[in-house]
Amino acid sequence: MTPPDWLSDIALITFDCFGTLLDWRAGLAKVEITSDADFEIFERESAAVAEGERHVPYHMVLKQVIHKMRPELRPAIIGLFADDFGRLPAYPDSASALASLQDMVKVGVLSNCDANHQLDVISTLHVAWDVCITSQELRAYKPTDRAWDAILRMGVARTAVTRANWLHVSAFQRYDLGPARARGLRTCLLHRPGGDEKAPCDLVVESLDELVALTAQAKQGPLLLQVTNKAADDATRDRLKRWLCDSRLQQMRDIPGVRDARLIEMPEGQLVEQYTFGGKHEYEGYVEAFEAEHRAAVKGRFADAVERSAHTATVCGRA
């Protein structure tokens, strides 16, 4: 599949969580909700509680609905399940795909859940979200206008990414893809068990691995810039190391499109700067706006006492 042209400009990819990254249907088996009919009742009853006049935290939504559906279960079992809802099993491709995508774009989650659920999701998926917005913070649930209008305001403010450069991924039209698309976001339907087969959207993928491959192809990335420094003596090397750690690496982290910046000390005494850019476009933006200034700063500070060489390479993601 050839990636769409617009995918190269995407700087933020957000995800629905339960049913898209975590397998909520498999998780509900713990409270004896297993059939398609059960899942439909669970969704309908959950929506009825969530869309009431008074905001109810999600763990309470879960407790009320499960108790209504399975009154024979002990309250302690229902309570533990509701509190630990963020520990549901992840789909096999979720964690590795998020790690790979985070080398190319900012990654976030927009979820109908409580904040403590997302703390567990972070542990389950081994991800550090660039932006995380929950219904507890919003005091509203997707797909309401109140929730989605607030999501758009928060997402733009917290990531400095415009709607035109934002892609939202979900398995569900009603809760996510429809409202996101209506507000000007790019949307991607991810096929998951229990999700929608069709939805008006900009992209359809069968797995998150496919999304990673398409993003990497579109961005020609991630791209690694490696700068090797050879100092004339130990004193210069120590001074260079302090300056790189205290100044240069932070400067690079603040540049749009730079996903990682680190310094590596080689056994031979060289100091190697490694900068990961989301893709070719982001790297070319750095070269045009900053590279000459950064090179001059090193020259002015260390003159000929430091020999620098640089090369770039497109690298595979962490998946």
C-alpha positions as CSV (number, residue, x, y, z in Angstrom):
1,M,0.0,0.0,0.0
2,T,1.3,3.5,-0.9
3,P,1.0,6.0,1.9
4,P,-1.1,9.1,1.3
5,D,0.9,12.3,0.7
6,W,-0.5,14.0,3.8
7,L,0.9,11.4,6.1
8,S,4.4,12.9,5.7
9,D,3.2,16.1,7.4
10,I,1.6,14.4,10.4
11,A,3.3,15.5,13.7
12,L,0.9,14.0,16.2
13,I,-0.9,10.7,16.2
14,T,-3.5,10.1,19.0
15,F,-5.3,6.9,19.8
16,D,-8.5,5.8,21.4
17,C,-7.5,3.3,24.1
18,F,-10.0,0.6,25.1
19,G,-10.9,-1.5,22.0
20,T,-8.1,0.2,20.0
21,L,-4.9,-0.4,22.0
22,L,-6.2,-2.6,24.8
23,D,-8.6,-5.6,24.2
24,W,-11.6,-4.6,26.3
25,R,-13.7,-7.6,25.1
26,A,-11.0,-10.0,26.4
27,G,-10.8,-8.1,29.6
28,L,-14.6,-8.3,30.3
29,A,-14.4,-12.0,30.4
30,K,-13.0,-11.6,33.9
31,V,-16.5,-10.4,35.0
32,E,-18.3,-13.1,32.8
33,I,-19.2,-10.7,30.0
34,T,-18.3,-12.7,26.9
35,S,-20.9,-12.9,24.2
36,D,-21.6,-10.3,21.4
37,A,-25.0,-9.7,23.1
38,D,-23.3,-9.0,26.4
39,F,-20.9,-6.6,24.7
40,E,-23.8,-4.7,23.1
41,I,-25.6,-4.4,26.5
42,F,-22.4,-3.3,28.2
43,E,-21.8,-0.5,25.7
44,R,-25.4,0.6,25.8
45,E,-25.6,0.6,29.6
46,S,-22.2,2.3,29.9
47,A,-23.3,5.1,27.6
48,A,-26.5,5.6,29.5
49,V,-24.7,6.2,32.7
50,A,-21.9,8.3,31.2
51,E,-24.2,10.6,29.3
52,G,-26.4,11.4,32.4
53,E,-26.8,14.9,33.7
54,R,-24.2,14.3,36.5
55,H,-20.6,13.3,35.6
56,V,-19.8,9.9,37.0
57,P,-16.1,8.7,37.2
58,Y,-15.5,5.8,34.9
59,H,-14.7,3.3,37.6
60,M,-18.1,4.0,39.0
61,V,-19.7,3.6,35.5
62,L,-18.0,0.2,35.3
63,K,-19.2,-0.8,38.8
64,Q,-22.8,0.2,38.2
65,V,-23.1,-1.5,34.8
66,I,-21.3,-4.7,35.7
67,H,-23.4,-5.0,38.9
68,K,-26.5,-4.6,36.9
69,M,-25.5,-7.2,34.3
70,R,-23.9,-9.7,36.8
71,P,-25.6,-9.1,40.2
72,E,-24.4,-12.5,41.3
73,L,-20.8,-11.4,41.3
74,R,-19.2,-10.3,44.6
75,P,-18.9,-6.5,44.9
76,A,-15.2,-6.9,45.7
77,I,-14.6,-8.7,42.3
78,I,-16.5,-6.0,40.4
79,G,-14.7,-3.2,42.3
80,L,-11.2,-4.7,41.7
81,F,-12.0,-5.1,38.0
82,A,-13.3,-1.5,37.7
83,D,-10.3,0.0,39.5
84,D,-7.8,-2.1,37.4
85,F,-9.5,-1.5,34.1
86,G,-6.2,0.0,32.8
87,R,-4.6,-3.4,33.2
88,L,-6.6,-5.0,30.4
89,P,-4.6,-7.1,27.9
90,A,-3.0,-5.1,25.1
91,Y,-3.3,-6.2,21.5
92,P,0.0,-7.8,20.4
93,D,1.1,-5.0,18.1
94,S,0.2,-2.1,20.4
95,A,3.4,-1.6,22.5
96,S,5.9,-2.1,19.8
97,A,4.1,0.1,17.3
98,L,3.8,3.0,19.8
99,A,7.5,2.8,20.5
100,S,8.3,2.9,16.7
101,L,5.8,5.7,16.1
102,Q,7.3,7.8,18.9
103,D,10.6,7.9,17.0
104,M,8.7,9.8,14.2
105,V,5.8,11.7,15.8
106,K,4.3,12.8,19.0
107,V,2.0,10.1,20.4
108,G,-1.0,10.6,22.6
109,V,-4.2,9.0,24.0
110,L,-7.8,10.3,24.2
111,S,-9.7,8.0,26.5
112,N,-13.0,7.5,28.3
113,C,-11.4,6.5,31.6
114,D,-10.0,7.8,34.9
115,A,-6.5,9.2,35.4
116,N,-5.4,6.1,37.4
117,H,-6.5,3.9,34.6
118,Q,-4.1,5.6,32.3
119,L,-1.3,5.2,34.8
120,D,-1.8,1.4,34.4
121,V,-2.1,1.7,30.6
122,I,1.3,3.5,30.6
123,S,2.8,0.5,32.5
124,T,1.0,-2.0,30.3
125,L,2.1,-0.5,27.0
126,H,5.6,0.8,28.2
127,V,4.8,4.2,26.7
128,A,5.3,7.8,27.8
129,W,2.5,9.8,26.2
130,D,3.3,13.2,24.7
131,V,-0.3,14.1,25.5
132,C,-2.9,12.2,27.5
133,I,-6.5,13.4,27.9
134,T,-9.1,11.4,29.9
135,S,-12.8,11.8,30.6
136,Q,-12.0,12.4,34.2
137,E,-10.1,15.6,33.3
138,L,-12.7,16.6,30.9
139,R,-15.6,15.7,33.1
140,A,-17.3,14.5,29.9
141,Y,-17.2,11.4,27.8
142,K,-16.6,10.9,24.1
143,P,-18.5,11.3,21.7
144,T,-20.2,14.3,23.3
145,D,-19.5,17.8,21.8
146,R,-18.4,19.0,25.2
147,A,-15.7,16.3,25.4
148,W,-14.4,16.6,21.8
149,D,-14.4,20.4,21.7
150,A,-12.2,20.3,24.9
151,I,-10.0,17.6,23.5
152,L,-9.2,19.7,20.4
153,R,-8.4,22.8,22.5
154,M,-6.2,20.8,24.9
155,G,-4.4,18.8,22.2
156,V,-3.4,21.9,20.2
157,A,-2.3,23.8,23.3
158,R,-0.3,20.9,24.8
159,T,1.5,19.7,21.7
160,A,1.7,22.9,19.6
161,V,0.5,20.8,16.7
162,T,-2.3,22.1,14.4
163,R,-5.3,20.1,13.4
164,A,-3.9,19.7,9.9
165,N,-0.9,17.8,11.3
166,W,-2.9,15.6,13.7
167,L,-4.1,12.1,13.0
168,H,-6.5,10.2,15.3
169,V,-6.7,6.4,15.2
170,S,-9.6,4.3,16.5
171,A,-11.6,1.2,15.8
172,F,-14.9,3.1,16.3
173,Q,-16.7,5.6,14.2
174,R,-19.3,6.9,16.7
175,Y,-17.0,7.6,19.6
176,D,-13.9,8.8,17.8
177,L,-13.6,8.9,14.0
178,G,-16.8,10.8,13.3
179,P,-16.3,13.6,15.8
180,A,-12.6,13.9,15.1
181,R,-13.2,14.1,11.3
182,A,-16.0,16.7,11.8
183,R,-13.4,18.9,13.7
184,G,-10.8,18.8,10.9
185,L,-8.5,16.0,12.1
186,R,-7.2,13.3,9.8
187,T,-8.6,10.0,10.9
188,C,-7.5,6.3,10.6
189,L,-9.8,3.3,11.0
190,L,-7.9,0.4,12.7
191,H,-9.7,-2.9,12.3
192,R,-10.1,-4.6,15.7
193,P,-12.4,-7.3,17.0
194,G,-15.7,-5.7,17.9
195,G,-14.8,-2.5,16.1
196,D,-16.4,-1.0,13.0
197,E,-15.7,-2.5,9.6
198,K,-16.3,0.7,7.7
199,A,-16.2,4.4,8.5
200,P,-15.7,7.6,6.6
201,C,-12.0,8.3,7.2
202,D,-8.7,9.2,5.6
203,L,-6.9,5.9,6.1
204,V,-7.8,2.3,6.9
205,V,-5.2,-0.2,8.3
206,E,-5.4,-3.8,9.4
207,S,-2.8,-3.4,12.2
208,L,-0.7,-0.9,14.0
209,D,2.4,-2.5,12.3
210,E,0.9,-1.4,9.0
211,L,0.4,2.2,10.3
212,V,4.1,2.2,11.4
213,A,5.3,1.0,8.0
214,L,3.2,3.6,6.1
215,T,4.3,6.4,8.4
216,A,8.0,5.5,8.0
217,Q,7.6,5.2,4.3
218,A,5.8,8.6,4.0
219,K,8.3,10.4,6.3
220,Q,11.4,8.6,5.0
221,G,12.3,8.1,8.6
222,P,13.1,8.1,11.4
223,L,16.3,9.7,10.4
224,L,19.4,9.6,12.7
225,L,22.0,12.5,12.6
226,Q,25.2,11.4,14.2
227,V,28.0,13.9,15.0
228,T,31.4,12.5,16.1
229,N,33.6,14.9,18.1
230,K,37.4,14.3,18.6
231,A,38.9,16.7,21.1
232,A,42.6,17.7,21.0
233,D,43.2,16.9,24.7
234,D,41.4,15.7,27.8
235,A,40.7,19.2,29.2
236,T,39.0,20.2,25.9
237,R,37.1,17.0,25.8
238,D,35.7,17.6,29.4
239,R,34.8,21.1,28.6
240,L,33.1,20.0,25.3
241,K,31.2,17.3,27.2
242,R,29.8,19.7,29.8
243,W,28.7,22.2,27.1
244,L,27.0,19.5,25.0
245,C,25.1,18.1,28.0
246,D,24.2,21.5,29.5
247,S,23.4,23.4,26.3
248,R,23.4,21.7,22.9
249,L,21.3,18.6,23.7
250,Q,18.6,20.8,25.2
251,Q,18.6,23.1,22.3
252,M,18.2,20.2,20.0
253,R,15.3,18.7,22.0
254,D,13.4,22.0,21.6
255,I,13.6,21.9,17.8
256,P,10.4,20.7,16.1
257,G,10.7,17.3,14.7
258,V,13.6,16.1,17.0
259,R,12.3,13.0,18.8
260,D,15.5,12.2,20.8
261,A,18.8,13.7,21.6
262,R,21.6,11.9,23.5
263,L,25.4,11.9,23.9
264,I,27.5,8.7,23.8
265,E,31.0,8.4,25.1
266,M,33.1,6.1,23.0
267,P,35.9,4.0,24.5
268,E,38.4,5.7,22.2
269,G,37.5,9.1,23.8
270,Q,35.2,10.4,21.1
271,L,31.9,12.1,22.0
272,V,29.1,11.2,19.7
273,E,25.9,13.3,19.5
274,Q,22.9,11.3,18.2
275,Y,19.7,13.1,17.2
276,T,16.6,11.3,16.0
277,F,14.4,13.3,13.5
278,G,10.9,12.1,12.7
279,G,11.7,12.0,9.0
280,K,13.4,13.7,6.1
281,H,11.2,16.7,6.1
282,E,12.0,17.4,9.8
283,Y,15.7,17.0,9.2
284,E,15.7,19.3,6.2
285,G,13.9,21.9,8.3
286,Y,16.7,21.7,10.9
287,V,19.4,22.0,8.3
288,E,17.7,25.1,6.8
289,A,17.0,26.9,10.1
290,F,19.7,25.8,12.6
291,E,22.6,23.8,11.3
292,A,24.9,26.7,10.2
293,E,24.3,28.5,13.4
294,H,25.0,25.4,15.5
295,R,28.2,24.6,13.5
296,A,29.4,28.2,14.0
297,A,28.7,28.1,17.7
298,V,31.0,25.1,18.1
299,K,33.7,26.7,16.0
300,G,33.5,29.9,17.9
301,R,33.8,28.2,21.3
302,F,36.4,25.5,20.6
303,A,38.1,26.8,17.4
304,D,40.3,24.0,16.0
305,A,40.6,22.1,19.2
306,V,37.6,19.9,18.2
307,E,37.3,17.9,15.0
308,R,33.7,17.2,14.0
309,S,32.2,14.9,11.4
310,A,28.6,14.2,10.7
311,H,26.5,11.6,8.8
312,T,22.8,10.7,8.5
313,A,21.0,7.5,8.1
314,T,17.4,6.3,7.9
315,V,16.9,3.8,10.7
316,C,14.3,1.1,11.6
317,G,11.9,1.8,14.4
318,R,12.2,0.1,17.7
319,A,9.5,-2.5,16.9
